[in-house]
Amino acid sequence: MAQNQNAGVLFDRKHVPDLTTASDVYVNVPLDSSGNTIWNTEKLLSKIFYFNATINNLLVRVLASDDGGETFPIIAYPETLVAVGSPVRATIGNYYGQMKIQVKPAASGQNGTLTTEAYGISVADLTLATSAKQDDLITAVGGQAAQVQIEITRPADTTQYAANDAIADNDPSITTHLLSGMARANGGSGRIVRACIKTDNVSWTTAVRLVIYKAAPADGFIADNAAFDAKYADKASIVGTITFPGFSAMGTGAAGGIRAAVVEGLYIPYACGAGVKDLYFQMYIPSGTPTPASGQKFYVHLGIEQD
């Protein structure tokens, strides 16, 4: 079992191979390259799972044993749908000696591939560990929570947007479209788990989409109100996209207020480029023809987990 110990706190991170289903019945998910399907969790209190489905939707559950792994009659995490494009995070705080993950297609004959990450730690609260070791422990069991923010100010005009037009800073560049500090070390990695975007235009309702890059776009950043078109040259650099389906008022919506859109339950893994801790972004309007405010501001706020 790949376990480590710091400051008297035991932690375990499983390197789970992807599994593609081949039948309509539940099958055990191997937890390592040797094919072992039983996780010995007798010394672990908090267990965290990330499930992601590709190809087709899947059903997952986690079973537990109270007889040393002979049988698994306990449902530690009930059957849950993992839809394609909608990763699921599960946290199990109850004590169990052994656990195993099972998966099957959500619909008969519609096989899919399950990607799983699993972490465990022997304390319920990482503050019980000595402060000198907290970062090492957090890294080992799935990441340190952090937040990254950036504000852009579009040009001082009210030129109407067309569908797929970019929303950008007055002079877009690496500096103005930088997601700084996405990793804890140069070349580091993590996951985007939540995203929020706010604007000072209390009349704004149109959906916007963020495109996240590992490196600055090959052809540079697209100016505000110009057509956005992702380039194939950036195929290895594009980490993912986040679509904010619409904005709503935070409160009465009076002048001087905020309209915001929030996307919860994200799971977008990323790795920063060598020598940097940052990512980059572009933003555009996937549909609609809204009229912006002059000098309108957009404030991007990402919730992340850093390895």
C-alpha positions as a Markdown table, in Angstrom:
| # | Residue | x | y | z |
|---|---|---|---|---|
| 1 | Met | 0.0 | 0.0 | 0.0 |
| 2 | Ala | 1.5 | 3.3 | -1.1 |
| 3 | Gln | 1.4 | 5.1 | 2.2 |
| 4 | Asn | 3.5 | 7.8 | 3.8 |
| 5 | Gln | 3.7 | 9.3 | 7.3 |
| 6 | Asn | 4.6 | 12.8 | 8.4 |
| 7 | Ala | 4.2 | 14.2 | 11.9 |
| 8 | Gly | 2.4 | 11.0 | 13.1 |
| 9 | Val | -0.3 | 11.4 | 10.4 |
| 10 | Leu | -0.7 | 8.6 | 7.8 |
| 11 | Phe | -1.8 | 9.4 | 4.3 |
| 12 | Asp | -2.4 | 7.3 | 1.2 |
| 13 | Arg | -2.9 | 8.2 | -2.4 |
| 14 | Lys | -4.1 | 5.5 | -4.9 |
| 15 | His | -2.9 | 5.6 | -8.5 |
| 16 | Val | -6.1 | 4.1 | -10.0 |
| 17 | Pro | -5.9 | 3.0 | -13.6 |
| 18 | Asp | -8.7 | 4.0 | -15.9 |
| 19 | Leu | -11.3 | 1.2 | -16.3 |
| 20 | Thr | -13.6 | 0.7 | -19.4 |
| 21 | Thr | -16.7 | -1.3 | -18.6 |
| 22 | Ala | -17.5 | -4.4 | -20.7 |
| 23 | Ser | -20.8 | -5.5 | -19.3 |
| 24 | Asp | -24.0 | -4.2 | -17.6 |
| 25 | Val | -23.2 | -5.5 | -14.1 |
| 26 | Tyr | -21.1 | -3.9 | -11.4 |
| 27 | Val | -17.4 | -4.7 | -11.5 |
| 28 | Asn | -14.6 | -3.9 | -9.1 |
| 29 | Val | -12.2 | -1.1 | -10.0 |
| 30 | Pro | -8.5 | -2.1 | -9.8 |
| 31 | Leu | -6.7 | 0.3 | -7.5 |
| 32 | Asp | -3.3 | -0.1 | -8.9 |
| 33 | Ser | -1.4 | -1.7 | -11.8 |
| 34 | Ser | -1.3 | -5.1 | -10.1 |
| 35 | Gly | -5.1 | -5.4 | -10.3 |
| 36 | Asn | -5.8 | -5.2 | -6.5 |
| 37 | Thr | -9.3 | -4.1 | -5.9 |
| 38 | Ile | -9.4 | -3.8 | -2.1 |
| 39 | Trp | -8.2 | -0.7 | -0.3 |
| 40 | Asn | -7.0 | -1.2 | 3.2 |
| 41 | Thr | -8.5 | 1.8 | 5.0 |
| 42 | Glu | -8.3 | 0.6 | 8.6 |
| 43 | Lys | -5.9 | 3.4 | 9.5 |
| 44 | Leu | -7.6 | 6.1 | 7.4 |
| 45 | Leu | -10.4 | 8.3 | 8.6 |
| 46 | Ser | -11.1 | 10.7 | 5.7 |
| 47 | Lys | -11.4 | 9.2 | 2.2 |
| 48 | Ile | -11.8 | 11.4 | -0.9 |
| 49 | Phe | -12.8 | 10.1 | -4.3 |
| 50 | Tyr | -13.0 | 11.9 | -7.7 |
| 51 | Phe | -14.9 | 10.1 | -10.4 |
| 52 | Asn | -15.0 | 11.2 | -14.1 |
| 53 | Ala | -16.8 | 9.4 | -17.0 |
| 54 | Thr | -15.9 | 9.5 | -20.7 |
| 55 | Ile | -17.7 | 8.0 | -23.7 |
| 56 | Asn | -20.9 | 7.2 | -21.8 |
| 57 | Asn | -22.5 | 7.9 | -18.4 |
| 58 | Leu | -21.6 | 5.5 | -15.6 |
| 59 | Leu | -22.9 | 4.5 | -12.2 |
| 60 | Val | -20.4 | 4.2 | -9.3 |
| 61 | Arg | -20.7 | 3.0 | -5.7 |
| 62 | Val | -18.2 | 2.4 | -2.9 |
| 63 | Leu | -18.6 | -0.7 | -0.7 |
| 64 | Ala | -17.0 | -1.4 | 2.7 |
| 65 | Ser | -16.1 | -4.4 | 4.8 |
| 66 | Asp | -16.2 | -5.1 | 8.6 |
| 67 | Asp | -14.7 | -8.6 | 8.5 |
| 68 | Gly | -11.2 | -7.9 | 7.2 |
| 69 | Gly | -12.2 | -7.8 | 3.5 |
| 70 | Glu | -13.9 | -11.2 | 3.3 |
| 71 | Thr | -17.3 | -9.6 | 2.4 |
| 72 | Phe | -18.4 | -6.1 | 1.5 |
| 73 | Pro | -22.0 | -5.8 | 2.7 |
| 74 | Ile | -21.8 | -2.1 | 3.6 |
| 75 | Ile | -22.7 | 0.7 | 1.2 |
| 76 | Ala | -20.2 | 3.4 | 2.1 |
| 77 | Tyr | -21.2 | 5.6 | -0.8 |
| 78 | Pro | -24.5 | 4.9 | -2.6 |
| 79 | Glu | -25.0 | 4.4 | -6.3 |
| 80 | Thr | -24.3 | 7.7 | -8.0 |
| 81 | Leu | -24.6 | 8.8 | -11.6 |
| 82 | Val | -21.3 | 10.1 | -13.1 |
| 83 | Ala | -22.4 | 11.8 | -16.3 |
| 84 | Val | -19.9 | 12.6 | -19.1 |
| 85 | Gly | -18.6 | 16.1 | -18.5 |
| 86 | Ser | -19.9 | 16.2 | -14.9 |
| 87 | Pro | -17.2 | 14.8 | -12.5 |
| 88 | Val | -18.3 | 13.7 | -9.0 |
| 89 | Arg | -16.4 | 14.2 | -5.8 |
| 90 | Ala | -17.2 | 11.9 | -2.8 |
| 91 | Thr | -16.0 | 12.3 | 0.7 |
| 92 | Ile | -16.4 | 9.4 | 3.2 |
| 93 | Gly | -15.7 | 10.2 | 6.9 |
| 94 | Asn | -16.9 | 7.0 | 8.5 |
| 95 | Tyr | -14.4 | 4.4 | 9.6 |
| 96 | Tyr | -14.2 | 1.2 | 7.6 |
| 97 | Gly | -11.5 | -1.5 | 7.5 |
| 98 | Gln | -11.5 | -2.1 | 3.8 |
| 99 | Met | -13.2 | -0.5 | 0.8 |
| 100 | Lys | -13.7 | -1.1 | -2.9 |
| 101 | Ile | -15.1 | 0.9 | -5.8 |
| 102 | Gln | -17.6 | -0.6 | -8.3 |
| 103 | Val | -18.8 | 0.7 | -11.6 |
| 104 | Lys | -21.2 | -0.2 | -14.3 |
| 105 | Pro | -22.9 | 1.5 | -17.3 |
| 106 | Ala | -25.7 | 3.9 | -16.6 |
| 107 | Ala | -27.7 | 2.5 | -19.5 |
| 108 | Ser | -27.6 | -1.1 | -20.8 |
| 109 | Gly | -24.9 | -1.7 | -23.4 |
| 110 | Gln | -23.6 | 1.9 | -23.2 |
| 111 | Asn | -20.1 | 1.1 | -21.9 |
| 112 | Gly | -17.8 | 4.0 | -20.7 |
| 113 | Thr | -14.5 | 4.7 | -19.2 |
| 114 | Leu | -14.1 | 5.6 | -15.5 |
| 115 | Thr | -11.2 | 7.8 | -14.3 |
| 116 | Thr | -10.7 | 7.7 | -10.5 |
| 117 | Glu | -8.5 | 9.4 | -8.0 |
| 118 | Ala | -8.6 | 8.3 | -4.3 |
| 119 | Tyr | -6.9 | 9.8 | -1.3 |
| 120 | Gly | -7.0 | 9.0 | 2.4 |
| 121 | Ile | -5.7 | 10.5 | 5.6 |
| 122 | Ser | -5.7 | 9.3 | 9.2 |
| 123 | Val | -7.1 | 12.5 | 10.7 |
| 124 | Ala | -10.3 | 14.3 | 10.1 |
| 125 | Asp | -8.8 | 17.8 | 10.2 |
| 126 | Leu | -5.4 | 18.6 | 8.7 |
| 127 | Thr | -4.8 | 21.2 | 11.4 |
| 128 | Leu | -4.1 | 18.3 | 13.7 |
| 129 | Ala | -0.8 | 17.8 | 11.9 |
| 130 | Thr | 2.1 | 20.1 | 12.7 |
| 131 | Ser | 2.1 | 23.2 | 10.6 |
| 132 | Ala | 5.5 | 22.3 | 9.1 |
| 133 | Lys | 4.1 | 19.2 | 7.6 |
| 134 | Gln | 0.6 | 20.4 | 6.5 |
| 135 | Asp | 1.6 | 21.3 | 3.0 |
| 136 | Asp | 3.2 | 17.9 | 2.4 |
| 137 | Leu | 0.1 | 16.1 | 3.8 |
| 138 | Ile | -2.3 | 18.2 | 1.8 |
| 139 | Thr | -0.4 | 17.6 | -1.4 |
| 140 | Ala | -0.4 | 13.9 | -0.8 |
| 141 | Val | -4.1 | 13.5 | -0.2 |
| 142 | Gly | -5.4 | 15.7 | -3.0 |
| 143 | Gly | -4.4 | 19.3 | -2.8 |
| 144 | Gln | -4.4 | 22.6 | -1.0 |
| 145 | Ala | -7.5 | 24.8 | -1.5 |
| 146 | Ala | -6.7 | 28.2 | -3.1 |
| 147 | Gln | -8.4 | 31.0 | -5.0 |
| 148 | Val | -7.2 | 32.9 | -8.1 |
| 149 | Gln | -8.7 | 36.1 | -9.2 |
| 150 | Ile | -8.2 | 38.6 | -12.1 |
| 151 | Glu | -10.2 | 41.6 | -13.4 |
| 152 | Ile | -10.3 | 42.8 | -17.0 |
| 153 | Thr | -11.6 | 46.1 | -18.2 |
| 154 | Arg | -13.0 | 46.1 | -21.7 |
| 155 | Pro | -12.5 | 49.2 | -24.0 |
| 156 | Ala | -14.4 | 52.5 | -23.4 |
| 157 | Asp | -17.0 | 51.9 | -26.1 |
| 158 | Thr | -20.5 | 50.3 | -26.4 |
| 159 | Thr | -19.9 | 48.4 | -29.6 |
| 160 | Gln | -22.4 | 45.6 | -29.9 |
| 161 | Tyr | -21.0 | 42.1 | -29.7 |
| 162 | Ala | -21.7 | 39.3 | -32.2 |
| 163 | Ala | -21.8 | 35.6 | -31.4 |
| 164 | Asn | -18.3 | 34.2 | -30.8 |
| 165 | Asp | -16.8 | 37.7 | -30.3 |
| 166 | Ala | -14.0 | 37.9 | -27.7 |
| 167 | Ile | -14.4 | 39.8 | -24.5 |
| 168 | Ala | -11.0 | 41.2 | -23.6 |
| 169 | Asp | -9.0 | 43.8 | -21.8 |
| 170 | Asn | -8.5 | 47.2 | -23.5 |
| 171 | Asp | -5.0 | 46.0 | -24.5 |
| 172 | Pro | -5.0 | 42.2 | -24.1 |
| 173 | Ser | -1.6 | 40.6 | -23.3 |
| 174 | Ile | 0.0 | 37.9 | -21.1 |
| 175 | Thr | -0.2 | 40.3 | -18.2 |
| 176 | Thr | -3.9 | 41.1 | -18.5 |
| 177 | His | -5.1 | 37.6 | -19.2 |
| 178 | Leu | -2.9 | 35.8 | -16.7 |
| 179 | Leu | -4.2 | 33.4 | -14.0 |
| 180 | Ser | -1.3 | 33.9 | -11.6 |
| 181 | Gly | -0.4 | 31.4 | -8.9 |
| 182 | Met | -2.4 | 28.4 | -10.2 |
| 183 | Ala | 0.4 | 26.1 | -8.9 |
| 184 | Arg | 2.4 | 26.0 | -5.7 |
| 185 | Ala | 5.7 | 25.4 | -7.6 |
| 186 | Asn | 7.0 | 26.0 | -11.1 |
| 187 | Gly | 5.5 | 23.3 | -13.4 |
| 188 | Gly | 3.0 | 22.3 | -10.7 |
| 189 | Ser | -0.5 | 21.0 | -11.2 |
| 190 | Gly | -4.0 | 21.1 | -9.7 |
| 191 | Arg | -7.7 | 21.1 | -10.5 |
| 192 | Ile | -10.3 | 23.9 | -11.0 |
| 193 | Val | -13.3 | 22.9 | -8.9 |
| 194 | Arg | -15.4 | 26.1 | -8.9 |
| 195 | Ala | -15.6 | 29.2 | -11.0 |
| 196 | Cys | -17.4 | 32.5 | -10.6 |
| 197 | Ile | -17.5 | 35.6 | -12.8 |
| 198 | Lys | -18.9 | 39.0 | -11.9 |
| 199 | Thr | -19.5 | 42.2 | -13.8 |
| 200 | Asp | -20.3 | 45.8 | -12.9 |
| 201 | Asn | -22.9 | 46.0 | -15.7 |
| 202 | Val | -26.2 | 45.4 | -13.9 |
| 203 | Ser | -28.0 | 44.8 | -17.2 |
| 204 | Trp | -25.7 | 42.0 | -18.4 |
| 205 | Thr | -27.3 | 38.6 | -18.8 |
| 206 | Thr | -25.5 | 37.0 | -21.7 |
| 207 | Ala | -23.6 | 33.7 | -21.2 |
| 208 | Val | -19.8 | 33.8 | -21.6 |
| 209 | Arg | -17.2 | 31.1 | -22.0 |
| 210 | Leu | -13.7 | 30.9 | -20.6 |
| 211 | Val | -10.9 | 29.0 | -22.5 |
| 212 | Ile | -8.0 | 28.1 | -20.2 |
| 213 | Tyr | -4.5 | 27.7 | -21.7 |
| 214 | Lys | -1.3 | 26.2 | -20.3 |
| 215 | Ala | 0.7 | 28.7 | -22.5 |
| 216 | Ala | -0.2 | 32.0 | -24.2 |
| 217 | Pro | -2.1 | 31.4 | -27.4 |
| 218 | Ala | 0.3 | 30.9 | -30.4 |
| 219 | Asp | -1.2 | 33.9 | -32.3 |
| 220 | Gly | -1.5 | 36.1 | -29.3 |
| 221 | Phe | -4.6 | 37.2 | -27.4 |
| 222 | Ile | -7.6 | 38.2 | -29.4 |
| 223 | Ala | -8.8 | 41.8 | -29.0 |
| 224 | Asp | -12.2 | 42.8 | -27.6 |
| 225 | Asn | -15.1 | 42.5 | -30.1 |
| 226 | Ala | -12.9 | 40.6 | -32.6 |
| 227 | Ala | -14.0 | 37.1 | -33.6 |
| 228 | Phe | -12.7 | 34.4 | -31.2 |
| 229 | Asp | -11.4 | 31.3 | -32.9 |
| 230 | Ala | -9.3 | 28.7 | -31.1 |
| 231 | Lys | -6.4 | 27.5 | -33.1 |
| 232 | Tyr | -5.3 | 23.9 | -33.7 |
| 233 | Ala | -1.7 | 25.1 | -33.0 |
| 234 | Asp | -2.8 | 25.5 | -29.4 |
| 235 | Lys | -4.3 | 22.0 | -29.1 |
| 236 | Ala | -1.8 | 20.8 | -26.5 |
| 237 | Ser | -2.0 | 24.1 | -24.6 |
| 238 | Ile | -5.8 | 24.3 | -24.1 |
| 239 | Val | -6.6 | 22.9 | -20.7 |
| 240 | Gly | -10.4 | 23.2 | -20.9 |
| 241 | Thr | -13.4 | 25.5 | -21.0 |
| 242 | Ile | -15.8 | 26.9 | -18.5 |
| 243 | Thr | -19.3 | 28.1 | -19.7 |
| 244 | Phe | -21.2 | 30.5 | -17.5 |
| 245 | Pro | -24.8 | 30.0 | -18.7 |
| 246 | Gly | -26.1 | 33.3 | -17.5 |
| 247 | Phe | -25.7 | 36.2 | -15.1 |
| 248 | Ser | -28.1 | 37.2 | -12.3 |
| 249 | Ala | -28.2 | 40.1 | -9.9 |
| 250 | Met | -26.6 | 39.8 | -6.4 |
| 251 | Gly | -29.4 | 41.6 | -4.6 |
| 252 | Thr | -31.7 | 44.3 | -6.1 |
| 253 | Gly | -29.6 | 44.8 | -9.2 |
| 254 | Ala | -29.5 | 48.6 | -8.7 |
| 255 | Ala | -26.8 | 50.8 | -10.2 |
| 256 | Gly | -23.4 | 50.1 | -8.7 |
| 257 | Gly | -24.3 | 46.5 | -8.0 |
| 258 | Ile | -23.0 | 43.2 | -9.3 |
| 259 | Arg | -24.3 | 40.6 | -11.7 |
| 260 | Ala | -22.6 | 37.2 | -11.4 |
| 261 | Ala | -22.6 | 33.6 | -12.7 |
| 262 | Val | -21.3 | 30.6 | -10.8 |
| 263 | Val | -20.4 | 27.1 | -11.9 |
| 264 | Glu | -20.0 | 24.5 | -9.2 |
| 265 | Gly | -18.8 | 20.9 | -9.3 |
| 266 | Leu | -16.0 | 21.4 | -11.8 |
| 267 | Tyr | -13.1 | 19.0 | -12.2 |
| 268 | Ile | -10.6 | 20.4 | -14.7 |
| 269 | Pro | -7.1 | 19.0 | -14.1 |
| 270 | Tyr | -4.2 | 21.2 | -15.3 |
| 271 | Ala | -0.4 | 21.3 | -15.2 |
| 272 | Cys | 1.5 | 24.6 | -15.6 |
| 273 | Gly | 4.4 | 25.0 | -18.0 |
| 274 | Ala | 8.0 | 24.4 | -17.0 |
| 275 | Gly | 9.3 | 27.3 | -15.0 |
| 276 | Val | 5.9 | 29.0 | -14.3 |
| 277 | Lys | 3.1 | 28.7 | -11.8 |
| 278 | Asp | 0.5 | 30.3 | -14.1 |
| 279 | Leu | -2.2 | 29.6 | -16.7 |
| 280 | Tyr | -3.8 | 32.0 | -19.2 |
| 281 | Phe | -7.3 | 32.6 | -20.5 |
| 282 | Gln | -9.5 | 34.1 | -23.2 |
| 283 | Met | -13.2 | 34.9 | -22.9 |
| 284 | Tyr | -15.8 | 35.0 | -25.5 |
| 285 | Ile | -19.6 | 35.1 | -26.1 |
| 286 | Pro | -20.9 | 31.7 | -27.4 |
| 287 | Ser | -24.2 | 33.1 | -28.6 |
| 288 | Gly | -26.2 | 36.3 | -28.6 |
| 289 | Thr | -25.6 | 40.0 | -29.6 |
| 290 | Pro | -25.4 | 41.9 | -26.3 |
| 291 | Thr | -24.4 | 45.6 | -26.0 |
| 292 | Pro | -21.7 | 46.1 | -23.3 |
| 293 | Ala | -21.2 | 49.1 | -21.1 |
| 294 | Ser | -18.3 | 51.4 | -21.8 |
| 295 | Gly | -15.3 | 50.2 | -19.8 |
| 296 | Gln | -17.3 | 47.3 | -18.4 |
| 297 | Lys | -15.4 | 45.2 | -15.9 |
| 298 | Phe | -15.4 | 41.4 | -15.6 |
| 299 | Tyr | -13.9 | 39.7 | -12.5 |
| 300 | Val | -12.9 | 36.1 | -12.8 |
| 301 | His | -12.7 | 34.1 | -9.6 |
| 302 | Leu | -11.5 | 30.4 | -9.7 |
| 303 | Gly | -11.6 | 27.9 | -6.8 |
| 304 | Ile | -8.8 | 25.5 | -7.2 |
| 305 | Glu | -7.0 | 22.6 | -5.5 |
| 306 | Gln | -3.2 | 22.7 | -5.9 |
| 307 | Asp | -1.1 | 19.6 | -5.7 |
